[in-house]
Amino acid sequence: MIGKVTGRVDYRNADHVLIDTGGVGYIVYCNERTLAMMPAAGGMVSLYTEMVVRQDFMQLYGFSTLAEREWHRLLTSVQGVGAKAALAILGTLGPEGTGRAIALGDVAAIKAAPGVGPKIAQRVANELKDKAPAVMAMGANGSQVAEADEGLVIDAPAPVAVKAPVVDGAAAAQADALSALVNLGYGHGDAASAVAEASGSAPEAGSAELIRAALRLLAPKG
């Protein structure tokens, strides 16, 4: 499995890039947002990757962050959503917008992606609403951008395992919801207030329900 590709951009096309890793060139399919952030030919680039293998083909898909790759994996777990359709959703909404649309059940936003019809958009919203919070709460690890040096790519040292404190289900759900909202770009104070209000109205709610309720509270009024 190829999890990351680092090298020089040989050329960019409408839906893919050729990356030269020192004599071996990888064709990596990317969404429009990722392609737009890449350097011109000759520049260094690094992408997290996902290899999709079918009976008649094998393709590599590239993502600028780990969270984006996880969203792609989650989207392709839905029946009828192929790798390119998932790329289209991420290219249209971005990782944060994808999470927000799924949490709120915003079928219209998902349907705005090229090639995604209303039935598929509805299926994505229905099937992923309870799975999305795990990706939304990835935090700094998920938003880390793949970096490319001019030479060797050095992996960061493995974090030291720390025993987490035991928390009850309600507190864990609130913490997950708060983390997800902050990762979506909301201020910590506003996010905490919204989660507290949502939790007060539904004390037994899980993280997915809290995220949806808090997003509605944070939505612009008018």
N, C-alpha and C positions, 0 to 999 in steps of 0.2 A: 504494500500500500504506500503510495506517495502522499505524504501529508503536508509537504511544503516544498516550493520550488523557488530558488534564488538564482538570478543570473542577469544577463544583459538582454534588453529588448532588441530583437532582430527586426520585427515589424508588428504593426497593429492592424487588425482588420475590423469589420463592423461588429463581430461578435466574439473574436478571439485574438490572442496575442501569441507570438512565437518567442519563447525565452531560451536563449543560448546559455547553457550551464557549464560551458567549457568544452565544447565539441559535440555536445548532445543537445538538440533542440526539442523543447516540449511545446506542443500546441495546447494552450490553456483557454478554455471558454470562460468568459466573464460577462457580467452585466454592464450596462452603459455607464453606471456610476464608477465602477471599478476601473473600466477602461479609460474614462476621462481623467482619472487621477494619476495615470501612469506617465512616466517620462517619455520623451521622444526616443526614436531608435538610437541605440548605443548606451542609453541610461540603465542603471541598475534597478531591479525591481525584485520584490519578494512577495509571494502569495501563499496563503494557506490553501491547500487543495483537497479535492474530493474526487476519487476515481470512480466512474460509473462504468460497469462492465455488463454488456448484454451479449446475447448469442452472436450477433453479427457486427458488433462494434465495441470499442473501448475509448472513452473520452475522459479528459481531465478538466475539472472545473475549478476556477480560482476565486479567492475571496480575500479582501484586504484585512478582515478581522476574523477572530475565532467565532464571535457571535454571529456574524454573517454566514459562516459555514454551518453553524448549528441550525440557524433558521432554514437554510437550504435543505439540510437533512430532514428537518421536521416537516417542511412543506412537501417534500417528495414522499413522505410516509402516507400522504393522503392519496387514495385511489384516484387515478386520472390526472394527477399532477406529476408531470415528468420533470427532468432536470432543467430543461429550457424554460418551461412554464414557471418553475420556482425562481429561476434567474430573472424572468420578466417581472415577477411580483417584487422581488428585492430591488430590481433596478428602478421600478416605478415608485415604490414607497420607502426604500431604505430599510435597514434593520429595525430602527426605532418605530418608523411608521407601520411596518408590518406587525410588530408587536401590539401597537395601539389599535390597529384595525381589527386584529383577531380578538383582543381583549374586549373591545366594544361591540363585536359582531357587525362591524361596518362592511357589509357585503359590497356596497357600491365602491368603496375604496379599493378593495381587492380586485373587483371586476374591472377596474380602470387599467390593469396591467394588460398589455397586448397579448391576445390569444387566450385570455382567461374569460370563459363565459359565466353566466349567472349561476348555473348549477354547480360548477366547480368552485366558484367563489363562496357559495353557500356552504358547500361541503368543507372547505378550508376553515371557515368561521366556526362551524359546528363541531368538527372533529378535533380542532386544535385549541379550543378555548380553555381547556383544563390542562393542556400540556405546555402552553406558551409561557406561563410564569417562570418555569425553570430556566428558560433561555433569557427571559427578560431580567432575571435576577443574577445573571452571570457576573455582573460588576466589572471591575478593572481587568480581570483576566479575559473577559469576552471582548472588551473594547480595544484591547491592545492591538496595534497595527503591526503587521508583519514588516520587519525592517531588513534592508539589504545593505551590506557593507561592500566595499570594493574588493574584498577578498573573502576570508573565512567568515562564516556565520557561526557565532558562538551562542549556544543555548544558555539561558539563565540557569543557575543552580536550582535544584529541586527544593521547594519550600520544606521547612521543618514541620512535621506533623504536630499539631497542638490539639489536645483533647478539648472538644467544644463543650461549653456548659449545657446542662440539660434544661430545656425549656418546654413549656406546655404547648399544645397544638395551636392555641389561639395566638400566643406570643410569637411562635414561629411563623404563622401565616401573616401576622402584621409586619414582622421583620422582612419577610420575602416581598410583600407588597410594597413596603417602603423602598427597599432596594431597587425593585423594578421601576418604580416611578422616578427615582433619582436617575437611574440609568436612561430613562426616556427624556431627561433634560429638565425635569421640574425641580425647583428649589427644595432643599431639605425641609425647610419650615412649612411650606405650602403642602408638600407631599405628606409630611407627618400629620398635619392637621386634617387632611382629607382622609387618610387611613384611620385616624382616631375617630372621626365622625362616622365613617363607613362601618367601623368595627362596633361602635356604640349602637348603631341601628341593627346590626346583625352579628352578635357576639360569637356565634358558632360558625361564621363564614370561613371558608378556606381562602388561600392566597388568591386563587383565580377570581373568586367572587369579590374579594376586597379590592383587587386591582380594577375590576370593571366598575365597581361602585365609586371608587376614588377618582377614576378618570372622568366619570360623569360629573362629579362634584367640581373637578378642576376645569371642566370644559367652559369656554367663554359663554357668558350669559347674554341673551339678546336674540 
